[in-house]
């Protein structure tokens, strides 16, 4: 069994002791990811945050030797389920025909009060995914 840890360089990874992504053999798990810029700022609006989170997730998948096409499951946490369509738009635009399994749930809050959405994914690398 091979295990690869991927870091995005975010400050919480080292402080809390987790990896942005972990690859074991042909499976990749990407941690819950918020729409936070490298400088720590958070864009306004749930859709902008979802799009930024998905960019970070995609880069983490690439760093782990996977791609968006390998994603099989997505879990989304939102602080207001009424905003689900904006998150759905970001997901549809990023995943297209991949159409992974998905769950979206409302939570009372995320790490920062400005965060509106957090996304985590699982991927299974296909023979053509690397």
Residue pairs with C-beta under 8 A, 6 or more apart in sequence:
1 24
1 25
2 23
2 24
2 25
3 22
3 23
3 24
4 22
4 23
4 24
4 64
4 65
5 19
5 21
5 22
6 19
6 20
6 21
6 22
6 23
6 60
6 63
6 64
7 13
7 19
7 20
8 20
8 56
8 59
8 60
9 38
10 20
10 36
11 40
12 18
12 111
13 19
13 20
18 31
19 31
20 30
20 31
20 33
20 56
20 60
21 28
21 29
21 30
21 31
21 60
21 61
21 63
21 64
22 28
22 29
22 64
23 64
23 65
23 66
26 124
26 125
27 122
27 123
27 124
27 125
28 61
28 64
28 65
28 66
28 70
28 122
28 123
28 124
28 125
29 120
29 121
29 122
29 123
30 57
30 60
30 61
30 120
30 121
30 122
30 123
31 120
32 75
32 77
32 118
32 119
32 120
33 53
33 56
33 57
33 60
33 118
33 119
33 120
34 42
34 49
34 53
34 110
34 111
34 112
34 115
34 117
34 118
35 42
35 43
35 48
35 49
35 50
35 51
35 52
35 53
35 56
35 115
35 116
35 117
36 42
36 52
36 112
36 115
37 43
37 52
42 49
42 112
42 114
42 115
43 49
43 52
45 86
45 116
46 78
46 80
46 83
46 86
46 87
46 116
46 117
47 86
47 87
47 89
47 90
49 115
49 116
49 117
50 76
50 86
50 87
50 90
50 91
50 117
50 119
51 90
51 93
51 94
53 117
53 118
53 119
54 90
54 91
54 94
54 119
57 119
57 121
58 67
58 68
58 94
61 67
61 68
61 70
61 71
61 121
61 123
64 123
65 125
65 129
65 130
66 123
66 125
66 129
66 130
67 123
67 129
68 94
68 95
68 98
69 98
69 126
69 129
70 123
70 124
70 125
70 126
70 129
71 95
71 98
71 100
71 121
71 122
71 123
72 100
72 101
72 122
72 123
72 124
73 100
73 101
73 102
73 121
73 122
74 91
74 95
74 100
74 101
74 102
74 103
74 119
74 120
74 121
75 102
75 103
75 104
75 105
75 119
75 120
75 121
76 87
76 91
76 102
76 103
76 104
76 105
76 117
76 118
76 119
77 104
77 105
77 106
77 107
77 110
77 117
77 118
77 119
78 84
78 87
78 104
78 105
78 106
78 107
78 116
78 117
79 106
79 107
79 108
79 109
79 110
79 115
79 116
79 117
80 106
80 116
81 104
81 105
81 106
83 116
83 117
84 104
87 104
87 117
91 102
100 121
109 115
110 116
110 117
110 118
111 118
123 129
